[in-house]
Structures are given as structure tokens and as C-alpha cells.
Amino acid sequence: MIQIIRGFKDILPGETELWQHIEICARSLFENFGFKEIRIPILEKTELFARSIGEDTDIVEKEMYTFEDRKGEKITLRPEATASIVRSLIQHGLYTKNPVQKLYTIGPMFRRERPQKGRYRQFYQINAEIFGVGSALADAELIFILMTLFSRLSVKNTEAHINSLGCRECRPIYKEALNTHLDDFSSMLCPDCVRRKSRNPLRVLDCKVPSCRLAMENAPAMVDFLCDDCNAHFEETKQALEMLKIPFILDRNLVRGLDYYTRTTFEIQTSVLGAQNAVAGGGRYDGLVQALGGPQISATGFAIGFDRLIEVSDLDRDSFVKSPHLFIAALGEKSRMKAFEWSCRLGEKGIRTEMELGKKGLKSQMKQADRLNAGFVIIMGEDELSSGSVVLKDMKTSIQEQIPITDVVDAVMRRCI
Ligand code: HAM
């Protein structure tokens, strides 16, 4: 038997209902805040991710599903959505129609990481991005949306971690200080970090190798090197969060695994997911649109790990599974045809109706009605057909009612809507 690829998973009926519920909640919240949906391709040119996420990141160095298509062009299954959204924004000049663009997208991403709980090779993200707003209030709005969604979805034990990564002006000074610190610990660095140290020392902060972590223990932090503008921006973000009564933790070591960030970055972490503790991550990336060939446009956004969100949501998943309003058990050819007509008419009108389309005995049909947990049952046989009425049984109360055959569709509708 052919098995699914390692790190990939099927989402089965019984689970999909909760996924759908979360999607509906997220879409409606996004719409309240003026976001519009954008749908972007799953495959992009490899260069797009290399240039935006950064050549020295784990994602680009080790985790992308990259291959050549038949014409030898290098293409990649998207490891995240932000780069593609920026590409699309530039390609279609969306900012010329409206300088402020608030966009969201929901879909699968691919990273060839070592699979474990909360970490998959195909996983899903719910993304939201704001373009054209430099104000710190945009960052606060995003964190507010995240926390509101998580509270509506009964996600417990979450903490907002925030940090600032500075800008083109102040970050080089910090990088120098970090490099000086790393000079003293170079023998403790893993081969990847030795290479990263001179090119991109911030990446060392993100390394999970224990000796690198140890080397970084007393490393200088970016927040202590912020220029006046970055400092004022970060202060405003924090002030807005305080006003909105969103508790946050200033996490001086939060660097995120992607290179495009500037100024405020954040993660929503939870204690219930073990090592994979980030349910969502994001931040400002004011330089990316220009770096990818567009004009200078401020940007900020986040992505929620949908799979992780499902794992930490306390909602009762069974409550989203919809059972049929009605099951019609039919005996005999004429009854079966009549039942079929009713079930189509009722389905068309929004009443979830099930019947056995093949030919089975009453006992097996009643078993099926039970299995499906139908709200009402009608038994329709030759006797009912000749008497002109059927019995409609409410399966919860066991109350039975006689209904004229000519009125079945309307009678069921009156009881179910
Ligand atoms: P990211 O931190 O790489 O950021 O991913 C965001 C979230 O996706 C993570 O916090 C996590 O919940 C989930 N995630 C990441 N990798 C996996 C995996 N292998 N399995 C399951 N879940 C995973 C980004 O992707 C940025 N594009 C976020 C962003 C949007 N920044 C600005 N705008």
C-alpha cells in the first residue's frame, strides 16, 4: 500500500469541521478590520524566497522543496506566503489603486524540517499583511487581531512576545557589537554559525545548537542599540498594547527565522506545544517591497500556524460535526423513489437529508440513521404510500407525528429551520 509522504498529513472528516470553523472566524475578523483576501500560487521562482527570506536562513539553506521544471527553471514550493504576497503587490501595482493594502490569505506551506509534534513538512498558515502604514499602531492592531482570534477560539496559555530589530541605520551598529561578542566565543559556534557570523550574525541568535545558545547567553541585544526613531516606534507599539490591555513580554532575544524583518517583531507562544511553542509569528518588514523591485512601502504582518492553532484550541471539535436533520428509511421500489424525490427537494432547500440509495432492509437503514445521528426519521413503506401519510419521528424526544405525504417537504422544513 502506498503511504503518505513523511511529514505530510491528511485532515479527515471529523477534523475538517474545526478547520472550517476557524477559517470562518478568521475571515470574519479580518473583514471587520478591512482586510481583503488574496490568493497566490503554491509554486514560485526559487529566487523570490532566496532574496526575501534570506540566503543564510535555515529555511532557504536547508528546508525548501526546490526542483527544476522541465525547462530547467528553478522553482520552489512556497515555505511562507509573505514573499509571494509582496511579489503580487508589486506585479499588479496594487498600491497605485490604494496606497494602504490590507491582505490576508490561508493555505499550505512547505518546509522540509524534521517532523515532530506541531512541526510538519506541509503545514497551513493564516496570513495577514498591512502595506503602506508605517505607524506602530498597525503592528499593535495585528497583535490585537491575533489575541482576539485566539480568545474566540478558546486558545489558552498564550503569551505575546515582542522585540524590535531596528532599521538600516541602527542595525549595522548592533551587528558590529554582536560580532565583537562572538569573537570571544568563536570556538563554541557550530560550523553554520561560524559561516553566518561575518555575513549575518543575527542568525546566530536563532541557532538551536546548545553550544551556540550558550555563546549567546550574555550577547548584546538589539533593543539596547535602537536609534531614536526605532525607539519611539517601539515605545508607541508597547503603549498601544497597554491601552488595549494586551499583556506582552519584551523578549530581547526574539529574532525570528526570516531575514526581512525591521523594527517590531512578535510571536504568540504557548506553553502547551512543547518545543514548537510559536502559534503565530510576524513583524514589520519595511524594506522588503523595495528589495523585491517595488517602491519604498512600509509593511507589517503575521502568520498563524493553523495546524498548531488546531492543536491548542480548546473548542469541542465534535460540536462542529453536522449530523443530518432527517433520515428517510424507504421500503419498496415506489417508496424509494418518493423518498429520493423528498431527499433531493429538502437538500435543495437546506435541510440535511440522508437516505439509503441502494436497496437495503429496514433494520440496516435504521442502523444507518442511528450511526448518522439523524434528528428526525421518516419510515416510508407501501402501507404509508397507500394510506397517504407517514410518521415523522423526533429522535431526541421520541415524539411521533402523522404527516400527509403531500406535505412532507414543508412539514420537515418547518421543524428543522
Ligand atoms: P514563521 O515564524 O516562519 O513566519 O511562521 C509562522 C508560523 O507558522 C509559526 O509561528 C508556526 O506556528 C507556523 N509554522 C512554521 N513552520 C511550521 C511547520 N514546519 N509546521 C507547522 N507549523 C509551522 C512566517 O512564515 C512569516 N511569513 C510570518 C509573517 C507574515 N511575517 C510577516 N508577515
Boltz pocket constraint, residues with backbone or C-beta under 6 A from the ligand:
constraints:
  - pocket:
      binder: B
      contacts: [[A, 79], [A, 80], [A, 81], [A, 82], [A, 111], [A, 113], [A, 118], [A, 119], [A, 120], [A, 121], [A, 122], [A, 123], [A, 124], [A, 125], [A, 127], [A, 128], [A, 129], [A, 257], [A, 258], [A, 268], [A, 278], [A, 279], [A, 280], [A, 281], [A, 282], [A, 283], [A, 284], [A, 285], [A, 300], [A, 301], [A, 302], [A, 303], [A, 304], [A, 305], [A, 306], [A, 307], [A, 308]]
      max_distance: 6.0
